[in-house]
């Protein structure tokens, strides 16, 4: 016949949970316990996935803007950028591509207002190999001639400009001076060739992009650069490369990877994720108390049946295992429902973007979602473990109870 017999403990656990003669109130409490675990797991799955999405989206945008590593000067623009590019390649063999840029601070004046901006001159022949700038043009095109610029989407709205329109750049004084030696600001009218949306408000509200040679001529600094954006080969460690470049070049240069560029923000995201996970785990713990209550009421409701089973030979450890199995069963059902419900909510958020966020506060205007299966597995394991721990006291009560206690008053 084989050993296909069902374990008596498993059989009794299913009978105790599914018996039609069970108290209806007890069944209700059992389902409340399961729903509590479900809601806790669902909330954990959704929240951790959204925070992962924020972190991933932020990293994607920063990398798309600055490459994997950026080497920049903290002093005046440096000359002979080609020599520095060669040194970068020698110092970091992991380098796949490098692009040169010149960033200057200035004012922009448009039909609707004035704003402080950063004008970045990019190298047209290499920028597409390092950044996502060419792929983030939502209207028009990147500049193709001197006197043309592309404007960040939020900044364009603030200035009131669009492709084909013109506005004025106000450049801090360079060569022209008054009689007393004070520098005079200059102005330059430029034409908007396109609108760029990098996907991060901090960039879209501040940056204007132009051809590197045009920006160099605009600030009377030919052949200079302030930053070198680096794309690394797949698998390279950006933090190690940044540290190596920083040590090699020294002052006035500094090198940072994409995480270090916004270290405080990434740290805040991780801290927020940990705190929220702890808070939401309390929901699962509260549901575990419901499991304890359910099991204690079940013990009281099934006192006579438990006593008869013990008289018939149910050992103390089998009684302990019986109620542990019942509690863990409720936890497993709640956990499975919570995981699948959470994945369902994630799917909705991922494909509909139904939640709109203020981009000037949250950097992006939707809830990004990224599931990490190890985290989801850890959430499920913790939920089941909490459910198991909640069964220890009821199981111990059953194990130490004498059969006479169940029939004494019958």
C-alpha positions as a Markdown table, in Angstrom:
| # | Residue | x | y | z |
|---|---|---|---|---|
| 1 | Unk | 0.0 | 0.0 | 0.0 |
| 2 | Unk | 2.9 | 2.4 | 0.7 |
| 3 | Unk | 3.3 | 5.2 | 3.2 |
| 4 | Unk | 0.6 | 7.5 | 1.8 |
| 5 | Unk | -1.3 | 7.8 | 5.1 |
| 6 | Unk | -2.1 | 11.4 | 6.2 |
| 7 | Unk | -0.4 | 12.5 | 9.4 |
| 8 | Unk | -3.0 | 12.5 | 12.2 |
| 9 | Unk | -1.9 | 15.9 | 13.4 |
| 10 | Unk | -2.4 | 17.4 | 9.9 |
| 11 | Unk | -5.8 | 15.7 | 9.6 |
| 12 | Unk | -6.9 | 17.0 | 13.0 |
| 13 | Unk | -5.7 | 20.5 | 12.2 |
| 14 | Unk | -7.8 | 20.6 | 9.0 |
| 15 | Unk | -10.8 | 19.2 | 10.9 |
| 16 | Unk | -10.5 | 21.8 | 13.7 |
| 17 | Unk | -10.3 | 24.6 | 11.2 |
| 18 | Unk | -12.9 | 23.5 | 8.6 |
| 19 | Unk | -15.4 | 21.7 | 10.9 |
| 20 | Unk | -18.9 | 22.8 | 10.0 |
| 21 | Unk | -19.9 | 22.4 | 13.7 |
| 22 | Unk | -17.4 | 25.0 | 14.7 |
| 23 | Unk | -18.5 | 28.2 | 16.4 |
| 24 | Unk | -19.3 | 30.8 | 13.8 |
| 25 | Unk | -17.7 | 33.5 | 15.9 |
| 26 | Unk | -14.6 | 31.5 | 16.2 |
| 27 | Unk | -14.5 | 31.1 | 12.4 |
| 28 | Unk | -14.9 | 34.9 | 12.1 |
| 29 | Unk | -12.0 | 35.5 | 14.4 |
| 30 | Unk | -9.9 | 33.0 | 12.4 |
| 31 | Unk | -10.6 | 35.0 | 9.2 |
| 32 | Unk | -9.8 | 38.3 | 11.0 |
| 33 | Unk | -6.4 | 36.9 | 11.9 |
| 34 | Unk | -5.8 | 35.8 | 8.4 |
| 35 | Unk | -6.9 | 39.1 | 6.9 |
| 36 | Unk | -4.6 | 40.9 | 9.5 |
| 37 | Unk | -1.6 | 39.0 | 8.3 |
| 38 | Unk | -2.6 | 39.6 | 4.6 |
| 39 | Unk | -2.9 | 43.3 | 5.1 |
| 40 | Unk | 0.5 | 43.5 | 6.9 |
| 41 | Unk | 2.3 | 41.5 | 4.2 |
| 42 | Unk | 0.5 | 43.4 | 1.4 |
| 43 | Unk | 1.6 | 46.8 | 2.9 |
| 44 | Unk | 5.2 | 45.6 | 3.3 |
| 45 | Unk | 5.4 | 44.3 | -0.3 |
| 46 | Unk | 3.9 | 47.5 | -1.8 |
| 47 | Unk | 5.8 | 50.0 | 0.3 |
| 48 | Unk | 9.2 | 48.3 | 0.0 |
| 49 | Unk | 8.7 | 47.9 | -3.8 |
| 50 | Unk | 7.8 | 51.6 | -4.1 |
| 51 | Unk | 10.8 | 52.7 | -2.1 |
| 52 | Unk | 13.0 | 50.4 | -4.2 |
| 53 | Unk | 11.5 | 52.1 | -7.3 |
| 54 | Unk | 12.3 | 55.5 | -5.9 |
| 55 | Unk | 15.9 | 54.5 | -5.3 |
| 56 | Unk | 16.2 | 52.8 | -8.7 |
| 57 | Unk | 14.6 | 55.7 | -10.6 |
| 58 | Unk | 16.8 | 58.2 | -8.8 |
| 59 | Unk | 19.9 | 56.2 | -9.6 |
| 60 | Unk | 18.8 | 55.9 | -13.2 |
| 61 | Unk | 18.2 | 59.6 | -13.7 |
| 62 | Unk | 21.5 | 60.6 | -11.9 |
| 63 | Unk | 23.4 | 58.1 | -14.1 |
| 64 | Unk | 21.6 | 59.3 | -17.2 |
| 65 | Unk | 22.7 | 62.8 | -16.4 |
| 66 | Unk | 26.2 | 62.3 | -15.1 |
| 67 | Unk | 27.4 | 58.9 | -16.2 |
| 68 | Unk | 28.6 | 56.3 | -13.7 |
| 69 | Unk | 31.4 | 58.5 | -12.3 |
| 70 | Unk | 32.0 | 62.2 | -12.7 |
| 71 | Unk | 35.3 | 63.9 | -12.2 |
| 72 | Unk | 35.0 | 67.7 | -11.8 |
| 73 | Unk | 37.0 | 70.7 | -10.7 |
| 74 | Unk | 36.2 | 72.8 | -7.7 |
| 75 | Unk | 38.2 | 75.7 | -9.0 |
| 76 | Unk | 38.4 | 77.5 | -12.3 |
| 77 | Unk | 37.8 | 75.6 | -15.6 |
| 78 | Unk | 40.8 | 73.5 | -16.6 |
| 79 | Unk | 42.6 | 73.7 | -19.9 |
| 80 | Unk | 43.6 | 70.9 | -22.2 |
| 81 | Unk | 40.7 | 68.5 | -21.4 |
| 82 | Unk | 41.9 | 65.9 | -23.9 |
| 83 | Unk | 45.0 | 65.3 | -21.8 |
| 84 | Unk | 42.8 | 64.8 | -18.7 |
| 85 | Unk | 40.6 | 62.3 | -20.7 |
| 86 | Unk | 43.7 | 60.3 | -21.6 |
| 87 | Unk | 44.8 | 60.3 | -17.9 |
| 88 | Unk | 41.3 | 59.1 | -16.9 |
| 89 | Unk | 41.6 | 56.2 | -19.3 |
| 90 | Unk | 45.1 | 55.3 | -18.0 |
| 91 | Unk | 44.0 | 55.5 | -14.3 |
| 92 | Unk | 40.7 | 53.7 | -14.7 |
| 93 | Unk | 41.0 | 50.9 | -17.4 |
| 94 | Unk | 37.3 | 50.1 | -16.6 |
| 95 | Unk | 36.4 | 53.3 | -18.5 |
| 96 | Unk | 34.1 | 52.6 | -21.5 |
| 97 | Unk | 33.5 | 56.2 | -22.6 |
| 98 | Unk | 34.2 | 59.8 | -21.4 |
| 99 | Unk | 32.5 | 63.0 | -22.4 |
| 100 | Unk | 33.7 | 66.6 | -21.5 |
| 101 | Unk | 31.4 | 69.3 | -20.3 |
| 102 | Unk | 31.6 | 72.9 | -19.1 |
| 103 | Unk | 29.0 | 74.2 | -16.6 |
| 104 | Unk | 28.5 | 77.8 | -15.8 |
| 105 | Unk | 26.0 | 79.6 | -13.5 |
| 106 | Unk | 24.0 | 82.4 | -15.1 |
| 107 | Unk | 20.5 | 84.0 | -15.2 |
| 108 | Unk | 17.9 | 83.3 | -17.8 |
| 109 | Unk | 15.1 | 85.8 | -18.7 |
| 110 | Unk | 12.0 | 84.7 | -20.6 |
| 111 | Unk | 8.6 | 86.0 | -21.4 |
| 112 | Unk | 7.1 | 84.7 | -18.1 |
| 113 | Unk | 10.0 | 85.2 | -15.7 |
| 114 | Unk | 13.6 | 85.1 | -14.7 |
| 115 | Unk | 15.5 | 82.2 | -13.1 |
| 116 | Unk | 18.9 | 81.2 | -12.0 |
| 117 | Unk | 20.2 | 78.4 | -14.2 |
| 118 | Unk | 23.1 | 76.2 | -15.0 |
| 119 | Unk | 24.3 | 76.3 | -18.6 |
| 120 | Unk | 26.1 | 73.0 | -19.5 |
| 121 | Unk | 28.1 | 72.8 | -22.7 |
| 122 | Unk | 28.3 | 69.2 | -23.9 |
| 123 | Unk | 30.5 | 67.4 | -26.4 |
| 124 | Unk | 28.1 | 66.3 | -29.2 |
| 125 | Unk | 30.4 | 63.5 | -30.5 |
| 126 | Unk | 30.6 | 61.7 | -27.1 |
| 127 | Unk | 27.6 | 62.7 | -25.0 |
| 128 | Unk | 25.4 | 59.9 | -26.2 |
| 129 | Unk | 27.9 | 57.2 | -25.1 |
| 130 | Unk | 27.9 | 58.4 | -21.5 |
| 131 | Unk | 24.6 | 60.1 | -20.8 |
| 132 | Unk | 20.9 | 59.8 | -21.7 |
| 133 | Unk | 20.6 | 63.5 | -22.8 |
| 134 | Unk | 19.9 | 62.7 | -26.5 |
| 135 | Unk | 17.2 | 60.3 | -25.5 |
| 136 | Unk | 15.4 | 62.7 | -23.1 |
| 137 | Unk | 14.4 | 65.3 | -25.7 |
| 138 | Unk | 10.6 | 65.5 | -25.5 |
| 139 | Unk | 10.1 | 68.4 | -28.0 |
| 140 | Unk | 12.3 | 69.6 | -30.8 |
| 141 | Unk | 15.9 | 68.5 | -30.9 |
| 142 | Unk | 19.3 | 69.1 | -29.3 |
| 143 | Unk | 21.2 | 72.2 | -30.5 |
| 144 | Unk | 22.7 | 71.9 | -33.9 |
| 145 | Unk | 24.2 | 75.4 | -34.3 |
| 146 | Unk | 25.8 | 78.1 | -32.3 |
| 147 | Unk | 23.2 | 80.2 | -30.5 |
| 148 | Unk | 20.8 | 77.4 | -29.9 |
| 149 | Unk | 20.1 | 75.7 | -26.6 |
| 150 | Unk | 17.9 | 73.0 | -25.1 |
| 151 | Unk | 16.0 | 73.8 | -21.9 |
| 152 | Unk | 14.8 | 71.6 | -19.0 |
| 153 | Unk | 11.1 | 71.1 | -19.1 |
| 154 | Unk | 10.3 | 72.7 | -15.8 |
| 155 | Unk | 12.6 | 75.6 | -16.5 |
| 156 | Unk | 10.9 | 76.1 | -19.9 |
| 157 | Unk | 7.5 | 76.3 | -18.2 |
| 158 | Unk | 8.8 | 78.9 | -15.8 |
| 159 | Unk | 10.4 | 81.0 | -18.5 |
| 160 | Unk | 7.5 | 80.6 | -20.9 |
| 161 | Unk | 9.6 | 79.3 | -23.8 |
| 162 | Unk | 9.2 | 76.5 | -26.3 |
| 163 | Unk | 11.0 | 75.2 | -29.4 |
| 164 | Unk | 11.6 | 78.0 | -31.8 |
| 165 | Unk | 11.2 | 80.8 | -29.3 |
| 166 | Unk | 14.1 | 83.0 | -28.0 |
| 167 | Unk | 15.1 | 84.2 | -24.5 |
| 168 | Unk | 18.0 | 86.0 | -23.0 |
| 169 | Unk | 21.0 | 84.6 | -21.0 |
| 170 | Unk | 22.6 | 87.0 | -18.6 |
| 171 | Unk | 26.3 | 86.0 | -18.1 |
| 172 | Unk | 28.4 | 87.3 | -15.2 |
| 173 | Unk | 31.2 | 89.7 | -16.4 |
| 174 | Unk | 34.1 | 88.1 | -18.0 |
| 175 | Unk | 36.5 | 90.5 | -19.9 |
| 176 | Unk | 34.4 | 93.7 | -20.0 |
| 177 | Unk | 35.1 | 95.9 | -17.0 |
| 178 | Unk | 34.1 | 99.4 | -15.8 |
| 179 | Unk | 36.6 | 102.1 | -15.1 |
| 180 | Unk | 36.9 | 101.0 | -11.5 |
| 181 | Unk | 37.7 | 97.4 | -12.5 |
| 182 | Unk | 34.3 | 95.8 | -11.6 |
| 183 | Unk | 33.1 | 93.1 | -14.0 |
| 184 | Unk | 30.1 | 93.8 | -16.1 |
| 185 | Unk | 27.5 | 91.2 | -16.9 |
| 186 | Unk | 26.7 | 90.5 | -20.5 |
| 187 | Unk | 23.6 | 89.3 | -22.2 |
| 188 | Unk | 23.1 | 86.9 | -25.1 |
| 189 | Unk | 19.9 | 86.1 | -26.9 |
| 190 | Unk | 19.5 | 82.3 | -27.7 |
| 191 | Unk | 17.0 | 80.2 | -29.6 |
| 192 | Unk | 15.3 | 77.2 | -28.1 |
| 193 | Unk | 16.0 | 74.1 | -30.2 |
| 194 | Unk | 14.3 | 71.6 | -27.9 |
| 195 | Unk | 12.9 | 70.7 | -24.5 |
| 196 | Unk | 14.6 | 68.1 | -22.3 |
| 197 | Unk | 13.0 | 66.1 | -19.5 |
| 198 | Unk | 15.6 | 64.1 | -17.6 |
| 199 | Unk | 13.0 | 62.9 | -15.1 |
| 200 | Unk | 14.2 | 64.6 | -12.0 |
| 201 | Unk | 12.9 | 68.0 | -11.0 |
| 202 | Unk | 16.3 | 69.2 | -9.8 |
| 203 | Unk | 17.7 | 68.8 | -13.3 |
| 204 | Unk | 14.6 | 69.8 | -15.3 |
| 205 | Unk | 14.2 | 73.1 | -13.4 |
| 206 | Unk | 17.8 | 74.3 | -13.5 |
| 207 | Unk | 19.6 | 73.1 | -16.6 |
| 208 | Unk | 20.1 | 74.5 | -20.1 |
| 209 | Unk | 22.2 | 72.6 | -22.6 |
| 210 | Unk | 24.3 | 73.9 | -25.4 |
| 211 | Unk | 27.2 | 72.8 | -27.7 |
| 212 | Unk | 30.5 | 72.9 | -25.8 |
| 213 | Unk | 32.2 | 75.2 | -28.2 |
| 214 | Unk | 29.3 | 77.7 | -28.1 |
| 215 | Unk | 29.4 | 77.7 | -24.2 |
| 216 | Unk | 33.1 | 78.1 | -24.2 |
| 217 | Unk | 32.9 | 81.1 | -26.6 |
| 218 | Unk | 30.0 | 82.6 | -24.6 |
| 219 | Unk | 32.0 | 82.8 | -21.4 |
| 220 | Unk | 35.3 | 83.6 | -23.2 |
| 221 | Unk | 37.0 | 80.3 | -22.1 |
| 222 | Unk | 38.0 | 78.4 | -25.2 |
| 223 | Unk | 39.4 | 74.9 | -24.8 |
| 224 | Unk | 38.3 | 74.6 | -21.1 |
| 225 | Unk | 36.1 | 72.2 | -19.2 |
| 226 | Unk | 34.8 | 71.8 | -15.6 |
| 227 | Unk | 33.6 | 68.1 | -15.6 |
| 228 | Unk | 34.4 | 64.8 | -17.2 |
| 229 | Unk | 31.5 | 62.3 | -17.2 |
| 230 | Unk | 32.5 | 58.6 | -17.3 |
| 231 | Unk | 30.6 | 55.5 | -18.4 |
| 232 | Unk | 32.2 | 52.3 | -17.0 |
| 233 | Unk | 32.2 | 48.9 | -18.4 |
| 234 | Unk | 29.5 | 46.5 | -17.1 |
| 235 | Unk | 30.3 | 45.1 | -13.7 |
| 236 | Unk | 32.8 | 47.8 | -12.8 |
| 237 | Unk | 32.6 | 49.3 | -9.2 |
| 238 | Unk | 31.9 | 53.0 | -9.6 |
| 239 | Unk | 32.8 | 53.8 | -6.0 |
| 240 | Unk | 36.3 | 52.2 | -6.3 |
| 241 | Unk | 36.9 | 54.0 | -9.6 |
| 242 | Unk | 35.8 | 57.3 | -8.1 |
| 243 | Unk | 38.2 | 56.8 | -5.2 |
| 244 | Unk | 41.1 | 55.9 | -7.5 |
| 245 | Unk | 40.5 | 59.0 | -9.7 |
| 246 | Unk | 40.2 | 61.2 | -6.7 |
| 247 | Unk | 43.5 | 60.0 | -5.3 |
| 248 | Unk | 45.3 | 60.3 | -8.6 |
| 249 | Unk | 44.2 | 63.8 | -9.7 |
| 250 | Unk | 44.0 | 65.4 | -6.2 |
| 251 | Unk | 43.0 | 69.1 | -5.7 |
| 252 | Unk | 41.2 | 70.8 | -7.3 |
| 253 | Unk | 39.5 | 67.7 | -8.7 |
| 254 | Unk | 37.0 | 65.5 | -7.0 |
| 255 | Unk | 35.4 | 62.3 | -8.3 |
| 256 | Unk | 32.1 | 60.9 | -7.3 |
| 257 | Unk | 29.9 | 57.9 | -8.4 |
| 258 | Unk | 26.2 | 58.3 | -8.9 |
| 259 | Unk | 25.3 | 57.3 | -5.4 |
| 260 | Unk | 27.8 | 59.7 | -3.8 |
| 261 | Unk | 26.4 | 62.6 | -5.8 |
| 262 | Unk | 23.2 | 62.4 | -3.8 |
| 263 | Unk | 24.5 | 60.5 | -0.7 |
| 264 | Unk | 22.2 | 62.2 | 1.8 |
| 265 | Unk | 19.2 | 61.5 | -0.3 |
| 266 | Unk | 20.0 | 57.8 | -0.8 |
| 267 | Unk | 20.7 | 57.5 | 2.9 |
| 268 | Unk | 17.4 | 59.1 | 3.7 |
| 269 | Unk | 15.6 | 56.6 | 1.4 |
| 270 | Unk | 17.3 | 53.7 | 3.1 |
| 271 | Unk | 16.5 | 55.0 | 6.6 |
| 272 | Unk | 12.9 | 55.7 | 5.6 |
| 273 | Unk | 12.6 | 52.1 | 4.2 |
| 274 | Unk | 13.9 | 50.6 | 7.4 |
| 275 | Unk | 11.6 | 52.7 | 9.6 |
| 276 | Unk | 8.5 | 52.0 | 7.5 |
| 277 | Unk | 9.3 | 48.3 | 7.4 |
| 278 | Unk | 9.5 | 48.2 | 11.2 |
| 279 | Unk | 6.2 | 50.1 | 11.6 |
| 280 | Unk | 4.4 | 47.9 | 9.1 |
| 281 | Unk | 5.7 | 44.7 | 10.7 |
| 282 | Unk | 3.7 | 45.8 | 13.8 |
| 283 | Unk | 0.6 | 45.1 | 11.7 |
| 284 | Unk | 1.7 | 41.5 | 11.3 |
| 285 | Unk | 2.5 | 41.3 | 15.0 |
| 286 | Unk | -1.0 | 42.6 | 15.9 |
| 287 | Unk | -2.4 | 39.9 | 13.5 |
| 288 | Unk | -0.3 | 37.4 | 15.4 |
| 289 | Unk | -2.0 | 38.4 | 18.6 |
| 290 | Unk | -5.3 | 37.6 | 16.9 |
| 291 | Unk | -3.9 | 34.2 | 16.0 |
| 292 | Unk | -3.1 | 33.7 | 19.7 |
| 293 | Unk | -6.7 | 34.7 | 20.6 |
| 294 | Unk | -8.1 | 32.4 | 18.0 |
| 295 | Unk | -6.1 | 29.5 | 19.2 |
| 296 | Unk | -7.0 | 30.1 | 22.9 |
| 297 | Unk | -10.7 | 30.3 | 22.0 |
| 298 | Unk | -10.3 | 27.2 | 19.9 |
| 299 | Unk | -8.7 | 25.4 | 22.8 |
| 300 | Unk | -11.7 | 26.4 | 25.0 |
| 301 | Unk | -14.2 | 25.5 | 22.4 |
| 302 | Unk | -12.6 | 22.1 | 21.7 |
| 303 | Unk | -11.9 | 21.2 | 25.3 |
| 304 | Unk | -13.9 | 18.0 | 25.2 |
| 305 | Unk | -12.6 | 16.9 | 21.9 |
| 306 | Unk | -9.0 | 17.5 | 23.0 |
| 307 | Unk | -9.6 | 15.5 | 26.2 |
| 308 | Unk | -11.0 | 12.5 | 24.2 |
| 309 | Unk | -8.1 | 12.6 | 21.8 |
| 310 | Unk | -5.6 | 12.5 | 24.7 |
| 311 | Unk | -7.5 | 9.6 | 26.3 |
| 312 | Unk | -7.3 | 7.8 | 22.9 |
| 313 | Unk | -3.5 | 8.3 | 22.8 |
| 314 | Unk | -2.7 | 11.8 | 21.6 |
| 315 | Unk | 0.7 | 12.6 | 23.0 |
| 316 | Unk | 1.6 | 16.0 | 24.5 |
| 317 | Unk | 4.0 | 16.9 | 21.7 |
| 318 | Unk | 1.3 | 15.9 | 19.1 |
| 319 | Unk | -1.1 | 18.3 | 20.9 |
| 320 | Unk | 1.5 | 21.0 | 20.8 |
| 321 | Unk | 2.2 | 20.4 | 17.1 |
| 322 | Unk | -1.6 | 20.3 | 16.4 |
| 323 | Unk | -2.1 | 23.9 | 17.4 |
| 324 | Unk | 1.2 | 25.1 | 16.1 |
| 325 | Unk | 0.1 | 23.7 | 12.7 |
| 326 | Unk | -3.2 | 25.5 | 12.9 |
| 327 | Unk | -1.6 | 28.8 | 13.7 |
| 328 | Unk | 1.1 | 28.5 | 11.1 |
| 329 | Unk | -1.6 | 27.4 | 8.6 |
| 330 | Unk | -3.4 | 30.7 | 9.2 |
| 331 | Unk | -0.2 | 32.6 | 8.9 |
| 332 | Unk | 0.8 | 30.9 | 5.6 |
| 333 | Unk | -2.7 | 31.5 | 4.1 |
| 334 | Unk | -2.5 | 35.2 | 5.1 |
| 335 | Unk | 1.1 | 35.5 | 3.8 |
| 336 | Unk | 0.3 | 34.0 | 0.4 |
| 337 | Unk | -2.8 | 36.2 | 0.0 |
| 338 | Unk | -0.7 | 39.2 | 1.1 |
| 339 | Unk | 2.1 | 38.5 | -1.3 |
| 340 | Unk | -0.2 | 38.0 | -4.3 |
| 341 | Unk | -2.3 | 41.0 | -3.4 |
| 342 | Unk | 0.8 | 43.2 | -3.0 |
| 343 | Unk | 2.1 | 42.0 | -6.4 |
| 344 | Unk | -1.3 | 42.8 | -7.9 |
| 345 | Unk | -1.2 | 46.4 | -6.4 |
| 346 | Unk | 2.3 | 46.8 | -7.7 |
| 347 | Unk | 1.2 | 45.7 | -11.2 |
| 348 | Unk | -1.5 | 48.4 | -11.2 |
| 349 | Unk | 0.9 | 51.1 | -10.0 |
| 350 | Unk | 3.5 | 50.0 | -12.5 |
| 351 | Unk | 1.2 | 50.2 | -15.6 |
| 352 | Unk | -1.2 | 53.0 | -14.8 |
| 353 | Unk | 0.8 | 55.6 | -12.8 |
| 354 | Unk | -2.6 | 56.4 | -11.1 |
| 355 | Unk | -0.9 | 58.2 | -8.2 |
| 356 | Unk | 0.4 | 61.7 | -9.1 |
| 357 | Unk | 3.2 | 63.2 | -6.9 |
| 358 | Unk | 4.4 | 66.9 | -6.8 |
| 359 | Unk | 7.6 | 66.6 | -8.7 |
| 360 | Unk | 9.2 | 69.5 | -6.9 |
| 361 | Unk | 9.0 | 67.6 | -3.6 |
| 362 | Unk | 9.5 | 64.0 | -4.6 |
| 363 | Unk | 11.8 | 64.6 | -7.6 |
| 364 | Unk | 9.6 | 62.4 | -9.8 |
| 365 | Unk | 5.8 | 62.7 | -10.5 |
| 366 | Unk | 4.7 | 59.0 | -10.1 |
| 367 | Unk | 5.1 | 56.0 | -7.9 |
| 368 | Unk | 7.8 | 53.8 | -9.4 |
| 369 | Unk | 7.7 | 50.1 | -8.5 |
| 370 | Unk | 10.6 | 47.6 | -8.4 |
| 371 | Unk | 10.2 | 44.2 | -6.8 |
| 372 | Unk | 13.2 | 42.5 | -5.2 |
| 373 | Unk | 12.4 | 38.9 | -4.8 |
| 374 | Unk | 14.8 | 38.3 | -1.9 |
| 375 | Unk | 13.0 | 41.1 | 0.0 |
| 376 | Unk | 9.6 | 39.7 | -0.7 |
| 377 | Unk | 10.8 | 36.2 | 0.3 |
| 378 | Unk | 12.2 | 37.7 | 3.6 |
| 379 | Unk | 8.8 | 39.4 | 4.2 |
| 380 | Unk | 7.0 | 36.2 | 3.7 |
| 381 | Unk | 9.4 | 34.3 | 6.0 |
| 382 | Unk | 9.2 | 36.8 | 8.8 |
| 383 | Unk | 5.3 | 36.8 | 8.6 |
| 384 | Unk | 5.2 | 33.0 | 8.8 |
| 385 | Unk | 7.8 | 33.0 | 11.6 |
| 386 | Unk | 5.8 | 35.6 | 13.6 |
| 387 | Unk | 2.7 | 33.4 | 13.1 |
| 388 | Unk | 4.7 | 30.4 | 14.4 |
| 389 | Unk | 5.9 | 32.2 | 17.5 |
| 390 | Unk | 2.4 | 33.2 | 18.3 |
| 391 | Unk | 1.4 | 29.5 | 18.5 |
| 392 | Unk | 4.0 | 28.5 | 21.1 |
| 393 | Unk | 2.0 | 29.5 | 24.2 |
| 394 | Unk | -1.4 | 28.0 | 23.0 |
| 395 | Unk | 0.5 | 24.8 | 22.0 |
| 396 | Unk | 2.2 | 24.6 | 25.4 |
| 397 | Unk | -1.2 | 25.0 | 27.1 |
| 398 | Unk | -2.6 | 22.1 | 25.2 |
| 399 | Unk | 0.5 | 19.9 | 25.8 |
| 400 | Unk | 0.4 | 20.3 | 29.5 |
| 401 | Unk | -3.3 | 20.0 | 30.0 |
| 402 | Unk | -4.6 | 16.8 | 31.6 |
| 403 | Unk | -7.3 | 14.8 | 29.8 |
| 404 | Unk | -9.4 | 15.0 | 33.0 |
| 405 | Unk | -9.6 | 18.7 | 32.7 |
| 406 | Unk | -11.7 | 18.3 | 29.5 |
| 407 | Unk | -14.2 | 15.9 | 30.9 |
| 408 | Unk | -14.4 | 16.9 | 34.5 |
| 409 | Unk | -17.4 | 19.1 | 34.1 |
| 410 | Unk | -19.1 | 17.2 | 31.2 |
